[in-house]
Amino acid sequence: MSFLDRLRELRRQRRGHVMKCGETAEHLFEYLDDELDPQVATHLRNHLEVCAPCATRADFERAFLNAVKKASSAGEPIPDSVRRRVLQVLQEPGERGEPEEPPA
């Protein structure tokens, strides 16, 4: 771990709860839709500041949501069933070049 990475980690720890990548992924759509409790949103935002892979994913998902919203001519919210399916696909190993989990 580089000196800068260590400083970032200490800064995160000082702020309180240290959110992990999996927890960030669980709450990302709620965060992007501004539906999270403010404290949880702060922890997620802090994680995105120091975790490049999660920040990249957040940028991708934000762009995806914006594209879906623009494509919706009626301006209605995205159905929960579509949201769940998209999340499921995005979280599958190997998506967007992410490494697959090694066999147990």
C-alpha positions as CSV (number, residue, x, y, z in Angstrom):
1,M,0.0,0.0,0.0
2,S,1.4,3.4,-1.0
3,F,1.8,6.2,1.4
4,L,-1.1,8.1,-0.2
5,D,-3.3,5.1,-0.1
6,R,-2.5,4.7,3.6
7,L,-3.4,8.3,4.3
8,R,-6.7,7.8,2.4
9,E,-7.5,4.7,4.5
10,L,-6.7,6.6,7.8
11,R,-9.0,9.4,6.6
12,R,-11.8,7.0,6.0
13,Q,-11.3,5.3,9.3
14,R,-11.4,8.7,11.1
15,R,-14.7,9.5,9.5
16,G,-16.3,6.4,11.2
17,H,-17.9,3.5,9.4
18,V,-15.7,2.2,6.6
19,M,-17.9,0.9,3.8
20,K,-16.7,-2.1,1.9
21,C,-17.1,-2.5,-1.9
22,G,-19.9,-5.1,-1.6
23,E,-21.9,-2.8,0.7
24,T,-21.3,0.1,-1.8
25,A,-22.6,-2.1,-4.6
26,E,-25.7,-3.0,-2.6
27,H,-26.7,0.7,-2.1
28,L,-25.4,2.2,-5.3
29,F,-28.7,2.6,-7.1
30,E,-30.4,4.0,-4.0
31,Y,-27.5,6.5,-3.7
32,L,-27.7,7.5,-7.4
33,D,-31.5,8.0,-6.9
34,D,-30.9,10.1,-3.7
35,E,-32.9,7.6,-1.7
36,L,-30.3,6.8,1.0
37,D,-30.2,7.8,4.6
38,P,-27.9,10.8,4.7
39,Q,-25.4,9.1,7.0
40,V,-25.2,6.0,4.7
41,A,-24.9,8.3,1.7
42,T,-21.9,10.0,3.3
43,H,-20.2,6.7,4.0
44,L,-20.8,5.6,0.4
45,R,-19.5,8.9,-1.0
46,N,-16.4,8.6,1.2
47,H,-15.8,5.1,-0.2
48,L,-16.2,6.3,-3.8
49,E,-13.5,9.0,-3.1
50,V,-10.9,6.4,-2.3
51,C,-11.9,3.3,-4.4
52,A,-11.3,3.7,-8.1
53,P,-13.1,0.5,-9.1
54,C,-16.3,1.5,-7.2
55,A,-16.1,5.1,-8.5
56,T,-15.8,3.7,-12.1
57,R,-18.8,1.5,-11.5
58,A,-20.8,4.4,-10.0
59,D,-20.0,6.5,-13.1
60,F,-21.1,3.7,-15.4
61,E,-24.3,3.1,-13.5
62,R,-25.1,6.8,-13.4
63,A,-24.6,7.0,-17.1
64,F,-26.8,3.9,-17.6
65,L,-29.6,5.4,-15.5
66,N,-29.4,8.7,-17.3
67,A,-29.7,6.8,-20.7
68,V,-32.7,4.8,-19.5
69,K,-34.4,7.9,-18.2
70,K,-33.8,9.7,-21.5
71,A,-35.2,6.7,-23.4
72,S,-38.4,6.7,-21.4
73,S,-40.7,8.9,-23.4
74,A,-43.4,8.9,-20.7
75,G,-40.9,10.0,-18.0
76,E,-42.0,7.2,-15.7
77,P,-39.7,5.7,-13.1
78,I,-37.8,2.5,-13.9
79,P,-39.8,-0.5,-12.8
80,D,-38.4,-2.3,-9.8
81,S,-38.3,-5.6,-11.8
82,V,-36.1,-4.0,-14.4
83,R,-33.8,-2.4,-11.8
84,R,-33.4,-5.8,-10.0
85,R,-32.6,-7.6,-13.2
86,V,-30.0,-5.0,-14.3
87,L,-28.4,-5.1,-10.9
88,Q,-28.3,-8.9,-11.0
89,V,-26.6,-8.8,-14.4
90,L,-24.1,-6.1,-13.4
91,Q,-23.1,-8.0,-10.3
92,E,-22.4,-11.3,-12.1
93,P,-18.7,-12.3,-12.1
94,G,-16.9,-11.4,-15.3
95,E,-19.1,-8.5,-16.3
96,R,-17.3,-5.4,-17.8
97,G,-13.9,-7.1,-17.4
98,E,-14.1,-7.8,-13.7
99,P,-12.2,-10.9,-12.6
100,E,-14.3,-14.0,-11.8
101,E,-14.2,-15.4,-8.3
102,P,-11.8,-18.3,-8.0
103,P,-13.4,-21.7,-7.4
104,A,-13.7,-22.7,-3.7
